[in-house]
């Protein structure tokens, strides 16, 4: 449970800072992959221009 919680926190931080690519520089590969999935899930879709 702890690795998943840690990945969620890293993913949230990466999304808030708009720096998802930096995850690979300071996390082990498996943790970075989980955090990237969390960050991707938190991405807000842009509204279509009308």
C-alpha distance matrix in Angstrom:
0.0 3.8 5.7 5.4 6.3 8.7 10.1 10.8 12.6 14.5 15.4 16.7 18.7 20.1 21.3 22.8 24.6 25.6 24.6 22.2 24.2 23.4 19.8 21.2 23.1 20.5 17.2 16.8 17.7 14.4 12.6 15.9 15.9 12.6 13.8 17.2 16.2 14.7 18.0 20.1 18.8 19.7 23.2 25.9 28.7 32.1 34.9 37.8 41.0 43.8
3.8 0.0 3.9 5.4 5.1 6.1 8.6 9.9 10.7 12.3 14.1 15.4 16.6 18.3 19.9 21.2 22.6 23.9 22.7 20.7 22.5 21.2 17.7 19.2 20.7 17.7 14.7 14.7 16.3 13.6 11.1 14.4 15.3 12.4 12.8 16.5 16.3 14.7 17.4 20.0 19.2 19.7 23.0 25.9 28.9 32.1 35.0 38.1 41.1 44.0
5.7 3.9 0.0 3.8 5.5 5.0 6.1 8.6 9.9 10.5 12.0 14.1 15.3 16.2 18.1 19.9 20.9 21.9 20.3 17.9 19.4 18.3 14.6 15.8 17.6 14.9 11.6 11.3 12.5 9.7 7.4 10.8 11.6 9.0 9.8 13.4 13.5 12.5 15.1 17.6 17.4 18.2 21.2 24.4 27.2 30.4 33.5 36.3 39.4 42.4
5.4 5.4 3.8 0.0 3.8 5.4 5.0 6.2 8.7 9.9 10.3 12.2 14.2 15.1 16.3 18.2 19.9 20.5 19.5 16.9 18.9 18.4 14.8 16.4 18.7 16.5 13.2 13.3 13.7 10.7 8.3 11.0 11.0 7.5 8.4 11.8 11.0 9.7 12.8 15.0 14.2 15.2 18.4 21.4 24.2 27.5 30.4 33.3 36.4 39.4
6.3 5.1 5.5 3.8 0.0 3.8 5.4 5.1 6.3 8.7 9.8 10.6 12.4 14.2 15.4 16.6 18.4 19.7 19.0 17.0 19.5 18.5 15.2 17.5 19.3 16.7 14.0 14.9 16.0 13.5 10.4 12.6 13.4 10.0 9.5 13.1 12.8 10.4 12.9 15.7 14.7 14.8 18.2 21.0 24.1 27.2 30.1 33.2 36.2 39.1
8.7 6.1 5.0 5.4 3.8 0.0 3.8 5.4 5.2 6.2 8.5 9.9 10.7 12.2 14.2 15.4 16.5 18.0 16.7 15.0 17.0 15.6 12.3 14.5 15.9 13.1 10.6 11.9 13.5 11.7 8.2 10.2 12.0 9.3 8.1 11.9 12.6 10.6 12.4 15.6 15.5 15.4 18.3 21.4 24.5 27.4 30.6 33.6 36.4 39.6
10.1 8.6 6.1 5.0 5.4 3.8 0.0 3.8 5.4 5.1 5.9 8.4 9.8 10.4 12.1 14.1 15.2 15.9 14.6 12.2 14.3 13.5 10.0 12.2 14.3 12.3 9.5 10.7 11.3 9.5 6.0 7.3 8.5 5.7 4.4 8.2 8.9 7.3 9.3 12.2 12.4 12.8 15.5 18.8 21.7 24.7 27.9 30.8 33.7 36.8
10.8 9.9 8.6 6.2 5.1 5.4 3.8 0.0 3.8 5.5 5.1 6.0 8.5 9.8 10.5 12.1 14.1 14.9 14.6 12.5 15.4 15.0 12.0 14.8 16.9 15.0 12.8 14.4 14.8 12.9 9.7 10.3 11.0 7.8 5.9 9.0 8.9 5.9 7.9 11.0 10.4 10.1 13.3 16.2 19.4 22.4 25.4 28.5 31.4 34.4
12.6 10.7 9.9 8.7 6.3 5.2 5.4 3.8 0.0 3.8 5.4 5.1 6.1 8.5 9.9 10.6 12.2 13.9 13.5 12.3 15.2 14.0 11.5 14.7 16.0 13.8 12.2 14.6 15.8 14.6 10.9 11.3 13.0 10.5 7.7 10.8 11.7 8.7 9.4 13.0 12.9 11.6 14.5 17.2 20.6 23.2 26.3 29.5 32.2 35.3
14.5 12.3 10.5 9.9 8.7 6.2 5.1 5.5 3.8 0.0 3.8 5.5 5.1 6.1 8.6 9.9 10.5 11.8 10.6 9.2 11.7 10.3 7.7 11.1 12.3 10.3 9.1 11.9 12.9 12.5 8.9 8.3 10.6 9.1 5.7 8.4 10.5 8.5 8.2 11.9 12.9 11.9 14.1 17.2 20.3 22.8 26.1 29.1 31.6 35.0
15.4 14.1 12.0 10.3 9.8 8.5 5.9 5.1 5.4 3.8 0.0 3.8 5.4 5.1 6.1 8.6 9.9 10.2 9.6 7.5 10.6 10.5 8.2 11.5 13.5 12.5 11.1 13.5 13.5 12.8 9.7 8.4 9.5 7.9 4.3 5.9 7.5 5.2 4.4 8.1 9.2 8.3 10.4 13.7 16.8 19.4 22.7 25.6 28.3 31.6
16.7 15.4 14.1 12.2 10.6 9.9 8.4 6.0 5.1 5.5 3.8 0.0 3.8 5.4 5.2 6.1 8.5 9.6 10.3 9.4 12.9 12.7 11.1 14.7 16.2 15.0 14.1 16.8 17.2 16.4 13.2 12.1 13.3 11.4 7.9 9.3 10.3 7.1 5.9 9.5 9.7 7.4 9.8 12.4 15.9 18.2 21.4 24.6 27.1 30.3
18.7 16.6 15.3 14.2 12.4 10.7 9.8 8.5 6.1 5.1 5.4 3.8 0.0 3.8 5.5 5.1 6.1 8.3 8.4 8.6 11.8 10.7 9.8 13.5 14.2 13.0 13.0 16.2 17.1 17.1 13.7 12.3 14.3 13.1 9.4 10.6 12.7 10.2 8.3 11.9 12.9 10.6 12.1 14.5 18.0 19.8 23.1 26.2 28.4 31.7
20.1 18.3 16.2 15.1 14.2 12.2 10.4 9.8 8.5 6.1 5.1 5.4 3.8 0.0 3.8 5.5 5.2 5.8 5.0 4.9 8.2 7.6 7.2 10.9 12.0 11.6 11.8 15.0 15.2 15.8 12.9 10.5 12.3 12.0 8.3 8.3 11.0 9.4 6.7 9.9 11.9 10.1 10.7 13.5 16.5 18.2 21.8 24.6 26.8 30.3
21.3 19.9 18.1 16.3 15.4 14.2 12.1 10.5 9.9 8.6 6.1 5.2 5.5 3.8 0.0 3.8 5.5 4.8 6.4 6.2 10.0 10.6 10.4 13.8 15.3 15.3 15.2 18.1 17.8 17.9 15.3 12.9 13.8 13.2 9.7 9.0 10.7 8.8 5.4 8.0 9.6 7.1 7.2 9.8 12.9 14.7 18.1 21.1 23.3 26.7
22.8 21.2 19.9 18.2 16.6 15.4 14.1 12.1 10.6 9.9 8.6 6.1 5.1 5.5 3.8 0.0 3.8 5.4 7.8 9.1 12.6 12.5 12.7 16.4 17.1 16.8 17.2 20.4 20.7 20.9 17.8 15.8 17.2 16.3 12.6 12.5 14.2 11.8 8.8 11.5 12.5 9.3 9.6 11.1 14.4 15.6 18.7 22.0 23.8 27.1
24.6 22.6 20.9 19.9 18.4 16.5 15.2 14.1 12.2 10.5 9.9 8.5 6.1 5.2 5.5 3.8 0.0 3.8 5.3 8.0 10.7 10.0 11.3 14.7 14.9 14.9 16.0 19.5 19.9 20.8 17.9 15.4 17.3 17.2 13.5 13.1 15.6 13.8 10.6 13.2 15.0 12.3 12.0 13.7 16.6 17.3 20.6 23.6 25.1 28.6
25.6 23.9 21.9 20.5 19.7 18.0 15.9 14.9 13.9 11.8 10.2 9.6 8.3 5.8 4.8 5.4 3.8 0.0 3.8 6.1 8.7 9.4 11.0 14.0 14.7 15.6 16.5 19.6 19.4 20.3 18.0 15.0 16.2 16.5 13.1 11.7 14.1 13.1 9.4 11.0 13.4 11.2 9.8 11.7 14.0 14.7 18.2 20.8 22.4 26.0
24.6 22.7 20.3 19.5 19.0 16.7 14.6 14.6 13.5 10.6 9.6 10.3 8.4 5.0 6.4 7.8 5.3 3.8 0.0 3.8 5.5 5.7 7.7 10.5 11.0 12.1 13.4 16.5 16.3 17.8 15.6 12.4 14.1 15.0 11.7 10.3 13.5 13.0 9.7 11.5 14.5 12.9 12.0 14.6 16.8 17.7 21.4 23.8 25.5 29.1
22.2 20.7 17.9 16.9 17.0 15.0 12.2 12.5 12.3 9.2 7.5 9.4 8.6 4.9 6.2 9.1 8.0 6.1 3.8 0.0 3.8 5.4 5.8 8.4 10.2 11.4 11.6 14.2 13.5 14.6 12.7 9.3 10.5 11.6 8.6 6.6 9.9 10.1 7.0 8.7 11.9 11.2 10.6 13.9 15.9 17.5 21.3 23.6 25.7 29.4
24.2 22.5 19.4 18.9 19.5 17.0 14.3 15.4 15.2 11.7 10.6 12.9 11.8 8.2 10.0 12.6 10.7 8.7 5.5 3.8 0.0 3.8 5.5 6.4 8.0 10.3 11.1 13.3 12.3 14.3 13.2 9.4 10.7 12.9 10.6 8.4 11.9 13.0 10.4 11.4 14.9 14.8 13.9 17.1 18.6 20.0 23.8 25.6 27.6 31.3
23.4 21.2 18.3 18.4 18.5 15.6 13.5 15.0 14.0 10.3 10.5 12.7 10.7 7.6 10.6 12.5 10.0 9.4 5.7 5.4 3.8 0.0 3.8 5.4 5.3 7.2 8.9 11.8 11.9 14.2 12.5 9.1 11.6 13.5 10.8 9.9 13.7 14.1 11.8 13.7 16.9 16.3 16.1 19.2 21.3 22.6 26.4 28.5 30.4 34.1
19.8 17.7 14.6 14.8 15.2 12.3 10.0 12.0 11.5 7.7 8.2 11.1 9.8 7.2 10.4 12.7 11.3 11.0 7.7 5.8 5.5 3.8 0.0 3.8 5.5 5.9 5.9 8.8 8.9 10.7 8.7 5.5 8.4 10.0 7.5 7.3 11.1 11.5 10.1 12.3 15.1 15.0 15.5 19.0 21.3 23.2 26.9 29.2 31.5 35.1
21.2 19.2 15.8 16.4 17.5 14.5 12.2 14.8 14.7 11.1 11.5 14.7 13.5 10.9 13.8 16.4 14.7 14.0 10.5 8.4 6.4 5.4 3.8 0.0 3.8 5.8 5.7 7.3 6.7 9.6 8.9 5.7 8.2 10.9 9.6 9.1 12.6 14.0 12.9 14.4 17.5 18.0 18.2 21.8 23.6 25.6 29.3 31.3 33.6 37.2
23.1 20.7 17.6 18.7 19.3 15.9 14.3 16.9 16.0 12.3 13.5 16.2 14.2 12.0 15.3 17.1 14.9 14.7 11.0 10.2 8.0 5.3 5.5 3.8 0.0 3.8 6.2 8.4 9.2 12.4 11.3 8.7 11.8 14.2 12.4 12.3 16.0 16.9 15.5 17.5 20.5 20.4 20.6 24.0 26.1 27.7 31.4 33.5 35.5 39.2
20.5 17.7 14.9 16.5 16.7 13.1 12.3 15.0 13.8 10.3 12.5 15.0 13.0 11.6 15.3 16.8 14.9 15.6 12.1 11.4 10.3 7.2 5.9 5.8 3.8 0.0 3.8 6.9 9.2 11.7 9.8 8.3 11.9 13.4 11.6 12.6 16.1 16.3 15.5 18.1 20.5 20.3 21.2 24.6 27.0 28.9 32.6 35.0 37.1 40.7
17.2 14.7 11.6 13.2 14.0 10.6 9.5 12.8 12.2 9.1 11.1 14.1 13.0 11.8 15.2 17.2 16.0 16.5 13.4 11.6 11.1 8.9 5.9 5.7 6.2 3.8 0.0 3.8 6.3 8.1 6.1 5.4 9.0 10.3 9.1 10.7 13.7 14.1 14.1 16.6 18.7 19.0 20.3 23.9 26.3 28.6 32.3 34.7 37.1 40.7
16.8 14.7 11.3 13.3 14.9 11.9 10.7 14.4 14.6 11.9 13.5 16.8 16.2 15.0 18.1 20.4 19.5 19.6 16.5 14.2 13.3 11.8 8.8 7.3 8.4 6.9 3.8 0.0 3.8 5.7 5.4 6.0 8.6 10.2 10.5 12.0 14.4 15.5 16.1 18.0 20.1 21.0 22.3 26.1 28.3 30.8 34.4 36.7 39.3 42.8
17.7 16.3 12.5 13.7 16.0 13.5 11.3 14.8 15.8 12.9 13.5 17.2 17.1 15.2 17.8 20.7 19.9 19.4 16.3 13.5 12.3 11.9 8.9 6.7 9.2 9.2 6.3 3.8 0.0 3.8 5.5 5.1 6.1 8.8 9.9 10.4 12.5 14.4 15.1 16.3 18.5 20.0 21.0 24.8 26.6 29.2 32.8 34.7 37.5 40.9
14.4 13.6 9.7 10.7 13.5 11.7 9.5 12.9 14.6 12.5 12.8 16.4 17.1 15.8 17.9 20.9 20.8 20.3 17.8 14.6 14.3 14.2 10.7 9.6 12.4 11.7 8.1 5.7 3.8 0.0 3.8 5.5 5.2 6.4 8.7 9.9 11.0 12.7 14.4 15.5 17.0 18.9 20.4 24.2 26.1 29.0 32.4 34.5 37.5 40.8
12.6 11.1 7.4 8.3 10.4 8.2 6.0 9.7 10.9 8.9 9.7 13.2 13.7 12.9 15.3 17.8 17.9 18.0 15.6 12.7 13.2 12.5 8.7 8.9 11.3 9.8 6.1 5.4 5.5 3.8 0.0 3.8 5.4 5.2 6.1 8.5 10.0 10.7 12.2 14.2 15.5 16.7 18.6 22.3 24.6 27.5 31.0 33.4 36.2 39.6
15.9 14.4 10.8 11.0 12.6 10.2 7.3 10.3 11.3 8.3 8.4 12.1 12.3 10.5 12.9 15.8 15.4 15.0 12.4 9.3 9.4 9.1 5.5 5.7 8.7 8.3 5.4 6.0 5.1 5.5 3.8 0.0 3.8 5.5 5.0 6.0 8.6 9.8 10.2 12.0 14.1 15.2 16.4 20.1 22.3 24.9 28.5 30.7 33.5 36.9
15.9 15.3 11.6 11.0 13.4 12.0 8.5 11.0 13.0 10.6 9.5 13.3 14.3 12.3 13.8 17.2 17.3 16.2 14.1 10.5 10.7 11.6 8.4 8.2 11.8 11.9 9.0 8.6 6.1 5.2 5.4 3.8 0.0 3.8 5.5 5.1 6.4 8.8 9.9 10.5 12.5 14.4 15.6 19.3 21.0 23.9 27.4 29.4 32.4 35.7
12.6 12.4 9.0 7.5 10.0 9.3 5.7 7.8 10.5 9.1 7.9 11.4 13.1 12.0 13.2 16.3 17.2 16.5 15.0 11.6 12.9 13.5 10.0 10.9 14.2 13.4 10.3 10.2 8.8 6.4 5.2 5.5 3.8 0.0 3.8 5.4 5.2 6.4 8.8 9.9 10.8 12.7 14.7 18.3 20.4 23.5 26.8 29.2 32.3 35.5
13.8 12.8 9.8 8.4 9.5 8.1 4.4 5.9 7.7 5.7 4.3 7.9 9.4 8.3 9.7 12.6 13.5 13.1 11.7 8.6 10.6 10.8 7.5 9.6 12.4 11.6 9.1 10.5 9.9 8.7 6.1 5.0 5.5 3.8 0.0 3.8 5.4 5.1 6.2 8.6 9.9 10.6 12.6 16.2 18.7 21.6 25.0 27.6 30.5 33.8
17.2 16.5 13.4 11.8 13.1 11.9 8.2 9.0 10.8 8.4 5.9 9.3 10.6 8.3 9.0 12.5 13.1 11.7 10.3 6.6 8.4 9.9 7.3 9.1 12.3 12.6 10.7 12.0 10.4 9.9 8.5 6.0 5.1 5.4 3.8 0.0 3.8 5.4 5.0 6.1 8.6 9.8 10.7 14.5 16.4 19.2 22.7 24.9 27.8 31.2
16.2 16.3 13.5 11.0 12.8 12.6 8.9 8.9 11.7 10.5 7.5 10.3 12.7 11.0 10.7 14.2 15.6 14.1 13.5 9.9 11.9 13.7 11.1 12.6 16.0 16.1 13.7 14.4 12.5 11.0 10.0 8.6 6.4 5.2 5.4 3.8 0.0 3.8 5.5 5.1 6.2 8.7 10.1 13.7 15.4 18.7 21.9 24.1 27.3 30.4
14.7 14.7 12.5 9.7 10.4 10.6 7.3 5.9 8.7 8.5 5.2 7.1 10.2 9.4 8.8 11.8 13.8 13.1 13.0 10.1 13.0 14.1 11.5 14.0 16.9 16.3 14.1 15.5 14.4 12.7 10.7 9.8 8.8 6.4 5.1 5.4 3.8 0.0 3.8 5.4 5.1 6.4 8.9 12.3 14.8 18.1 21.2 23.9 27.0 30.0
18.0 17.4 15.1 12.8 12.9 12.4 9.3 7.9 9.4 8.2 4.4 5.9 8.3 6.7 5.4 8.8 10.6 9.4 9.7 7.0 10.4 11.8 10.1 12.9 15.5 15.5 14.1 16.1 15.1 14.4 12.2 10.2 9.9 8.8 6.2 5.0 5.5 3.8 0.0 3.8 5.4 5.1 6.5 10.1 12.7 15.5 18.9 21.6 24.5 27.8
20.1 20.0 17.6 15.0 15.7 15.6 12.2 11.0 13.0 11.9 8.1 9.5 11.9 9.9 8.0 11.5 13.2 11.0 11.5 8.7 11.4 13.7 12.3 14.4 17.5 18.1 16.6 18.0 16.3 15.5 14.2 12.0 10.5 9.9 8.6 6.1 5.1 5.4 3.8 0.0 3.8 5.4 5.3 8.9 10.6 13.6 17.0 19.3 22.4 25.6
18.8 19.2 17.4 14.2 14.7 15.5 12.4 10.4 12.9 12.9 9.2 9.7 12.9 11.9 9.6 12.5 15.0 13.4 14.5 11.9 14.9 16.9 15.1 17.5 20.5 20.5 18.7 20.1 18.5 17.0 15.5 14.1 12.5 10.8 9.9 8.6 6.2 5.1 5.4 3.8 0.0 3.8 5.5 8.4 10.3 13.8 16.7 19.2 22.6 25.4
19.7 19.7 18.2 15.2 14.8 15.4 12.8 10.1 11.6 11.9 8.3 7.4 10.6 10.1 7.1 9.3 12.3 11.2 12.9 11.2 14.8 16.3 15.0 18.0 20.4 20.3 19.0 21.0 20.0 18.9 16.7 15.2 14.4 12.7 10.6 9.8 8.7 6.4 5.1 5.4 3.8 0.0 3.8 6.3 9.3 12.5 15.4 18.4 21.4 24.4
23.2 23.0 21.2 18.4 18.2 18.3 15.5 13.3 14.5 14.1 10.4 9.8 12.1 10.7 7.2 9.6 12.0 9.8 12.0 10.6 13.9 16.1 15.5 18.2 20.6 21.2 20.3 22.3 21.0 20.4 18.6 16.4 15.6 14.7 12.6 10.7 10.1 8.9 6.5 5.3 5.5 3.8 0.0 3.8 6.3 9.2 12.5 15.3 18.2 21.4
25.9 25.9 24.4 21.4 21.0 21.4 18.8 16.2 17.2 17.2 13.7 12.4 14.5 13.5 9.8 11.1 13.7 11.7 14.6 13.9 17.1 19.2 19.0 21.8 24.0 24.6 23.9 26.1 24.8 24.2 22.3 20.1 19.3 18.3 16.2 14.5 13.7 12.3 10.1 8.9 8.4 6.3 3.8 0.0 3.8 6.4 9.2 12.4 15.3 18.2
28.7 28.9 27.2 24.2 24.1 24.5 21.7 19.4 20.6 20.3 16.8 15.9 18.0 16.5 12.9 14.4 16.6 14.0 16.8 15.9 18.6 21.3 21.3 23.6 26.1 27.0 26.3 28.3 26.6 26.1 24.6 22.3 21.0 20.4 18.7 16.4 15.4 14.8 12.7 10.6 10.3 9.3 6.3 3.8 0.0 3.8 6.5 9.1 12.3 15.2
32.1 32.1 30.4 27.5 27.2 27.4 24.7 22.4 23.2 22.8 19.4 18.2 19.8 18.2 14.7 15.6 17.3 14.7 17.7 17.5 20.0 22.6 23.2 25.6 27.7 28.9 28.6 30.8 29.2 29.0 27.5 24.9 23.9 23.5 21.6 19.2 18.7 18.1 15.5 13.6 13.8 12.5 9.2 6.4 3.8 0.0 3.8 6.5 9.0 12.3
34.9 35.0 33.5 30.4 30.1 30.6 27.9 25.4 26.3 26.1 22.7 21.4 23.1 21.8 18.1 18.7 20.6 18.2 21.4 21.3 23.8 26.4 26.9 29.3 31.4 32.6 32.3 34.4 32.8 32.4 31.0 28.5 27.4 26.8 25.0 22.7 21.9 21.2 18.9 17.0 16.7 15.4 12.5 9.2 6.5 3.8 0.0 3.8 6.4 9.0
37.8 38.1 36.3 33.3 33.2 33.6 30.8 28.5 29.5 29.1 25.6 24.6 26.2 24.6 21.1 22.0 23.6 20.8 23.8 23.6 25.6 28.5 29.2 31.3 33.5 35.0 34.7 36.7 34.7 34.5 33.4 30.7 29.4 29.2 27.6 24.9 24.1 23.9 21.6 19.3 19.2 18.4 15.3 12.4 9.1 6.5 3.8 0.0 3.8 6.3
41.0 41.1 39.4 36.4 36.2 36.4 33.7 31.4 32.2 31.6 28.3 27.1 28.4 26.8 23.3 23.8 25.1 22.4 25.5 25.7 27.6 30.4 31.5 33.6 35.5 37.1 37.1 39.3 37.5 37.5 36.2 33.5 32.4 32.3 30.5 27.8 27.3 27.0 24.5 22.4 22.6 21.4 18.2 15.3 12.3 9.0 6.4 3.8 0.0 3.8
43.8 44.0 42.4 39.4 39.1 39.6 36.8 34.4 35.3 35.0 31.6 30.3 31.7 30.3 26.7 27.1 28.6 26.0 29.1 29.4 31.3 34.1 35.1 37.2 39.2 40.7 40.7 42.8 40.9 40.8 39.6 36.9 35.7 35.5 33.8 31.2 30.4 30.0 27.8 25.6 25.4 24.4 21.4 18.2 15.2 12.3 9.0 6.3 3.8 0.0
